[in-house]
Amino acid sequence: MANKCEYGVAVIGGGPAGLAAAIAAKELLPSPEGVLLIERDRVAGGILNQCIHDGFGLHRFGEALSGPEYASRFIDKADLLGVPMMLNTIVLGVSDKGEYKELLVSSRQGGLSVVRARAVVLAMGCRERPRGALSIPGHRPSGVYTAGAAQNLINLENIMPGRDVVILGSGDIGMIMARRMTLEGAKVEAVFELLPWASGLPRNIQQCLVDYGIPLYLGTTVVNILGMGRLEGVTVAEVGPDRKPKRGTERFVPCDTLLLSVGLIPENELARAAGVEMNPITGGPVVDADCMTSVSGVFSCGNALHVHDLVDFVSEEAERAGRAAAEYLSKPSQQGTSTPSVAVRPAAGVRYTVPNRIALPSSPASPPASVAFRVNTPSRAGTVRLKVKDKVLAEETHARLHPAEMVWMKLGPDALASLSDADTIEVSANGSE
Ligand SMILES: Cc1cc2nc3c(=O)[nH]c(=O)nc-3n(C[C@H](O)[C@H](O)[C@H](O)COP(=O)(O)OP(=O)(O)OC[C@H]3O[C@@H](n4cnc5c(N)ncnc54)[C@H](O)[C@@H]3O)c2cc1C
């Protein structure tokens, strides 16, 4: 365990976001008290440690790495740079004490202690939506798991959760688990999805379902869970346009295991308790283009900020947050004061945007700002636009737009130069069925 308790930047969470943020901050703050990373698990790597399938790093490294391989590239770099990691340590609270933030931490070795840092990066990832959040009626037998919990059991604990499987929700984790359970000898009866489209990436529909002959039923949900000790089966029903079950379409599907892949919730209890303004759509903080939240000196990135589709973009965003946190220390005059910025908001066809504000460029050499967003509905082709009133700042045409795939666009200093504090950039998408 690191023995210093005062740092320039403290990063909470040692997943891909926390690792990339800590590395980027450490490159700017090489002193021993520059950067600290705190992780509650016994190893860094986050959720990637249980993702033994490949497909990570295609954008960043041009290679299809497994989760642990992707994570180890960042762990090795953090070690090389000498980033101290407090492992087996959970952060219980973050409070803003003006010049310093105070982190209340707890570990088996050190008990309760306080870490002080001048800037904090929140990189706590997300958790899965459990059965309790869905209100599915029925019994409470064993055999009902979230897809990530089943993945953890198989890949890290060598425990097979069941043999005859139904999956509710077509998120990426559910589809990846459909393939994983099949490879381990289970029979996956089907994947059922409430929406009229799959909510995971198209590549996972092909590689995890189609290639293994696993049926995907859209517009269908589980309406009852049966079994007194162990799960005996589920009743499924088609849903109408109002997403309510249609009477007369119910059918029983026998199974001993139900995996839920029905959404991820950013982990933000710490952010809320610290007084950070939240975005009700993403479940993450409201941030500017440097990933700084409404609390000066508190930054957010990765799945704690908004649920990402690809880890490569998590790393890129987190590097921005880590660099900005390190640079924040050298700008005491700006701390607590707001720099001129322009608002960013979703318009027609777009569900949310990150960031919610972009600082106006201080010089023509300022780096471009990244804007990430998701569309509301799938379309075969479409145009995405960033506009202020009638002026188009940036426009792209995509062969396909899908809510599962995040769109990233860049705005250079030239596009932002003519804007003022009073302007709002509207992000819209217009696709064809
Ligand atoms: C099953 C599954 C399959 C996936 N497949 C792919 C894929 O094929 N390709 C791809 O590109 N992406 C994939 N992803 C997505 C990718 O793994 C995530 O986008 C990425 O891991 C998010 O990184 P993160 O650091 O934000 O969160 P995480 O990896 O969740 O890391 C967060 C870390 O914070 C720690 N933490 C939380 N709270 C505290 C606290 N209070 N104190 C201390 N530590 C704390 C946690 O222990 C954890 O280690 C997959 C994700 C899952 C779940």
The ligand as an SDF file (V2000), in Angstrom:
LIG
                    3D

 53 58  0  0  0  0  0  0  0  0999 V2000
  -19.1840   -8.4950  -20.1730 C   0  0  0  0  0  0  0  0  0  0  0  0
  -18.5560   -7.3410  -20.8580 C   0  0  0  0  0  0  0  0  0  0  0  0
  -18.0590   -7.5030  -22.1250 C   0  0  0  0  0  0  0  0  0  0  0  0
  -17.4420   -6.4660  -22.7900 C   0  0  0  0  0  0  0  0  0  0  0  0
  -16.9260   -6.6730  -24.0420 N   0  0  0  0  0  0  0  0  0  0  0  0
  -16.2630   -5.6810  -24.6670 C   0  0  0  0  0  0  0  0  0  0  0  0
  -15.6280   -5.9210  -25.9430 C   0  0  0  0  0  0  0  0  0  0  0  0
  -15.6910   -7.0020  -26.5080 O   0  0  0  0  0  0  0  0  0  0  0  0
  -14.9280   -4.8930  -26.5120 N   0  0  0  0  0  0  0  0  0  0  0  0
  -14.8450   -3.6740  -25.8930 C   0  0  0  0  0  0  0  0  0  0  0  0
  -14.1910   -2.7710  -26.4460 O   0  0  0  0  0  0  0  0  0  0  0  0
  -15.4590   -3.4160  -24.6930 N   0  0  0  0  0  0  0  0  0  0  0  0
  -16.1490   -4.3840  -24.0630 C   0  0  0  0  0  0  0  0  0  0  0  0
  -16.7430   -4.1620  -22.8430 N   0  0  0  0  0  0  0  0  0  0  0  0
  -16.7380   -2.8120  -22.2800 C   0  0  0  0  0  0  0  0  0  0  0  0
  -15.5020   -2.4600  -21.4930 C   0  0  0  0  0  0  0  0  0  0  0  0
  -15.0700   -3.5580  -20.7710 O   0  0  0  0  0  0  0  0  0  0  0  0
  -15.8520   -1.2960  -20.6120 C   0  0  0  0  0  0  0  0  0  0  0  0
  -16.2360   -0.2440  -21.4690 O   0  0  0  0  0  0  0  0  0  0  0  0
  -14.6860   -0.8500  -19.7230 C   0  0  0  0  0  0  0  0  0  0  0  0
  -14.2550   -1.9000  -18.8860 O   0  0  0  0  0  0  0  0  0  0  0  0
  -15.0810    0.3420  -18.8490 C   0  0  0  0  0  0  0  0  0  0  0  0
  -13.9660    0.7660  -18.1210 O   0  0  0  0  0  0  0  0  0  0  0  0
  -14.0900    1.5270  -16.7180 P   0  0  0  0  0  0  0  0  0  0  0  0
  -12.7000    1.6920  -16.2180 O   0  0  0  0  0  0  0  0  0  0  0  0
  -14.9240    2.7300  -16.8950 O   0  0  0  0  0  0  0  0  0  0  0  0
  -14.9170    0.5600  -15.7630 O   0  0  0  0  0  0  0  0  0  0  0  0
  -14.5420   -0.8180  -15.0610 P   0  0  0  0  0  0  0  0  0  0  0  0
  -13.7760   -1.7030  -15.9620 O   0  0  0  0  0  0  0  0  0  0  0  0
  -15.8110   -1.3330  -14.5120 O   0  0  0  0  0  0  0  0  0  0  0  0
  -13.5890   -0.3770  -13.8330 O   0  0  0  0  0  0  0  0  0  0  0  0
  -14.0500    0.3460  -12.7130 C   0  0  0  0  0  0  0  0  0  0  0  0
  -13.1600    0.0230  -11.5350 C   0  0  0  0  0  0  0  0  0  0  0  0
  -13.4530    0.8880  -10.4410 O   0  0  0  0  0  0  0  0  0  0  0  0
  -13.3820    0.1490   -9.2360 C   0  0  0  0  0  0  0  0  0  0  0  0
  -14.1810    0.8600   -8.2150 N   0  0  0  0  0  0  0  0  0  0  0  0
  -15.5140    1.1450   -8.2680 C   0  0  0  0  0  0  0  0  0  0  0  0
  -15.8960    1.8430   -7.1830 N   0  0  0  0  0  0  0  0  0  0  0  0
  -14.7800    1.9970   -6.4220 C   0  0  0  0  0  0  0  0  0  0  0  0
  -14.5400    2.6350   -5.1650 C   0  0  0  0  0  0  0  0  0  0  0  0
  -15.5280    3.2540   -4.4910 N   0  0  0  0  0  0  0  0  0  0  0  0
  -13.2900    2.6020   -4.6560 N   0  0  0  0  0  0  0  0  0  0  0  0
  -12.2880    1.9910   -5.3430 C   0  0  0  0  0  0  0  0  0  0  0  0
  -12.4570    1.3670   -6.5410 N   0  0  0  0  0  0  0  0  0  0  0  0
  -13.6910    1.3840   -7.0760 C   0  0  0  0  0  0  0  0  0  0  0  0
  -13.9380   -1.2190   -9.6200 C   0  0  0  0  0  0  0  0  0  0  0  0
  -13.5380   -2.2290   -8.7230 O   0  0  0  0  0  0  0  0  0  0  0  0
  -13.3520   -1.4060  -11.0220 C   0  0  0  0  0  0  0  0  0  0  0  0
  -12.1100   -2.0470  -10.9960 O   0  0  0  0  0  0  0  0  0  0  0  0
  -17.3520   -5.2030  -22.1610 C   0  0  0  0  0  0  0  0  0  0  0  0
  -17.8740   -5.0230  -20.8750 C   0  0  0  0  0  0  0  0  0  0  0  0
  -18.4670   -6.0760  -20.2240 C   0  0  0  0  0  0  0  0  0  0  0  0
  -19.0260   -5.8580  -18.8450 C   0  0  0  0  0  0  0  0  0  0  0  0
  1  2  1  0
  2  3  1  0
  2 52  2  0
  3  4  2  0
  4  5  1  0
  4 50  1  0
  5  6  2  0
  6  7  1  0
  6 13  1  0
  7  8  2  0
  7  9  1  0
  9 10  1  0
 10 11  2  0
 10 12  1  0
 12 13  2  0
 13 14  1  0
 14 15  1  0
 14 50  1  0
 15 16  1  0
 16 17  1  0
 16 18  1  0
 18 19  1  0
 18 20  1  0
 20 21  1  0
 20 22  1  0
 22 23  1  0
 23 24  1  0
 24 25  2  0
 24 26  1  0
 24 27  1  0
 27 28  1  0
 28 29  2  0
 28 30  1  0
 28 31  1  0
 31 32  1  0
 32 33  1  0
 33 34  1  0
 33 48  1  0
 34 35  1  0
 35 36  1  0
 35 46  1  0
 36 37  1  0
 36 45  1  0
 37 38  2  0
 38 39  1  0
 39 40  1  0
 39 45  2  0
 40 41  1  0
 40 42  2  0
 42 43  1  0
 43 44  2  0
 44 45  1  0
 46 47  1  0
 46 48  1  0
 48 49  1  0
 50 51  2  0
 51 52  1  0
 52 53  1  0
M  END
$$$$
